[in-house]
Amino acid sequence: MSRMSFASHPFLLGFDELDRMVERVSKSGSDGYPPYNIEQRGENAFRITLAVAGFAESDLSVTVEDHNLVIRGRQVDDGAEREFLYRGIAARQFQRSFVLADRLEVSGAELDRGLLHVDLVRRVPEATVQTIRIGRAG
């Protein structure tokens, strides 16, 4: 039995990559750490904010890998040098990914009071019309 998807419709040509992306996103599980917000900051601007208390700028990385915004955090555990009576704040690493649409670009990132803000902007091209010349066979 073949798998049916929205990209198999005859009017949707070349959307197989989008179909694979939807399948990948639907299968990806998440533990909810770190918590985040996504806000619309204009018609073509967005902001993703992650709560990263305890992380320094050097502990964080923001990269775009094949239309995926990947935010990673890795803290160095210096617990070997200290003796804890109780340890409720663990040095924890994370990776959070967001799939970016075409023409959506990261315009900047900043760390402010334990919140990592990643700003995105959609580059809207000028409307174009392309006329295709019809040739004669033979």
N, C-alpha and C positions, 0 to 999 in steps of 0.2 A: 504494500500500500504506500503510495507516495504522499509526502507531506504537503499540505496545502498552505499557502501563505499569501499575503496581500500582494507580494511582488510577482506572483504567478499570473496575475491578471494580464490579458493580452495588450491592454492600453498602457501598461506601466513597463516600458522598456528600459533596461539597464539599472533597475533598482535592486538588484540582487545584493549589493553591498549594504544597502539600507536594511534589507531584510535580515542579513547576518548581524548587523549592529543591534537591531531590536531584539533578536534572539539572545545575543550576548548580554545585553543590559538586563533582560528579564531573568536570566539565570544567575546574575551576580548577586550574591548575598552580601549583607552588610550588618555589622554589629552595632551600628549607630554611633561609633566613635571616630573622630570627634563630631559633636553636633554641629550643624551648619544651617545657614539661612541662604536663600536665593532671593534677591530683590530686583525688580525692574526699576531702573534709574533714568528712564527716558525711553523714547520710541525704539532706539537701537543700542541701548546700554543696559548692562546687567552687573550685579555685584554678588559674588559668593563670599560669605563670611563664615569662617570656621573658628570655633572656640578652642584655642590652643594654649591655655594657661600653662605656664611653666616652660614653654619652649622658647628658645632664643632664635634669632634670625638664622644663626649658623646651624641650628637643628632642623630647619625646614628647607624643602626644595619645592619649586613650582616649575613643572615642565609641560610642554605640549608634545605628545607622542602620537603621531598618526591620527589626528583629529580627537585625541583624548587629552583633556586637562588632567594631569596627575599631580596631586599634592601629597608629599611624603613628610613625615616627621619622625625623627630618631633622636632620642635623648640619651646622653651618656649617663649610665648608672654609676654614680659615685658613692653608692651605699657601702662599699667595702671600707671606705675611710671613716664612716660614721657608725655609731651604735644606736639603733632605733629601739625605743621602748614599745612603740606602736608604729606601724607603717601602713597608712591608708592612701598615700599618694605614691603610686608606682611610676617609675620611668617606663613609659609605654610608647611603642612605635606604632605608626599608622600609615595607611595609604588610602587615599580617597580619590576616585576617578569620576570625571564628568565627560560625557561625549559632547563634542562641540559640533554645531552645524557648520556647513560651508559658509565662508565669509565671516565667521565669528572668531575674533582674535582677542588674545589677552593684551590689555593695554597697560597693565601695571599691577603690582602687589605691594601691600604694606602691612606691617605688624604694629598694632596699636592697642595697648592695655590688654594683652592676652587674646586679641582677636586678629586673625589673619584675613585681610580683605583682598580679594582678587577681582579686579575690574575687567569686564569684557565689553567689547564694542563690535557691532555688526557693521561691516563695510558694505554699503549698498551701492552697487554699480549703477551707472547711468543706464536708462532703458535704451536698448539697441534693437534694431530690426535688421535682420540679415536676409538678403534676397539671394536665392539660389538660382544660378543660370541653368537652364535645361538644355542639355546637349543632344545631338542627334547620334543615334547608334550607327556604327559602321563607318 
